[in-house]
Amino acid sequence: MCFGLTSNYIQGMIVLILFGIVGAFSGPYERTTMQHEVPDHMRGRIFATWQTTYSLSIQLGAFLSGVIITLFGLRWVPIITGMMEILLGVLLSCCRLK
């Protein structure tokens, strides 16, 4: 989302580098947590479900990006998808608190 709000390439590169650094930590953390927390007899099913969900999110993101590009243009993709991610995070956080 921050990348879409600037036309400065240096700022955009810094944001993408930070995104890459954070992404490099979240994937292994998720896998390690699942390996330690999931019982042995369910581990295969949980990993398969996680991988399916991960692949589905990539496909859905590509589809949404295409729709946004068609309707609004390329510049709006990171702004709209970023806002959707923030809203989803807030929604899930609020639902979890109840």
Buried (B, 14 or more C-beta within 10 A) or exposed (E): BBBBBEEEEEEBEBBEEEEEEEEEEEEEEEEEEBEEEBEEEEEEEBBEEBEEEEEEEEEEBEEBBEEBEEEEEEEEBBBBBBEBEEEEEEEEEEEEEE
